[in-house]
Amino acid sequence: MKIDAIPMSEQLRMLRTGGSTAPLDGIPSPEDGSNGGQVSFVDFLSQQFQTANQSGIEAERALEQAVLGEEVNPHNTVIAVQKASISLTLMMTIKERLERAYQELIRTPLG
């Protein structure tokens, strides 16, 4: 049996439309609070991916400003790059752990 890789964005879309994820307690909802202050796991992951992506964009912008000589304080550039690096590392770790959990579920016998 062959299993083709599905991009993470497509997996998140499939999970979101399936509606099979339970909301997480204690995490504020980005919406208007219509679901009682709860956000689904998929929405939480999407928010974190967007935050990591935004950190990367800010780091690129800071590096560009530093190269062009617009940035006066090099500490801001280094902080932005490190923040993006840590965010990316965290997201990759989460992705790898989710993949391992999925593989473990696939190997679990049903009978």
Sequence and secondary structure as in RCSB ss.txt:
>XXXX:A:sequence
MKIDAIPMSEQLRMLRTGGSTAPLDGIPSPEDGSNGGQVSFVDFLSQQFQTANQSGIEAERALEQAVLGEEVNPH
NTVIAVQKASISLTLMMTIKERLERAYQELIRTPLG
>XXXX:A:secstr
       HHHHHHHHHHHT   EETTS  SSSSTTSS EEHHHHHHHHHHHHHHHHHHHHHHHHHHHHT    HH
HHHHHHHHHHHHHHHHHHHHHHHHHHHHHHHHS   
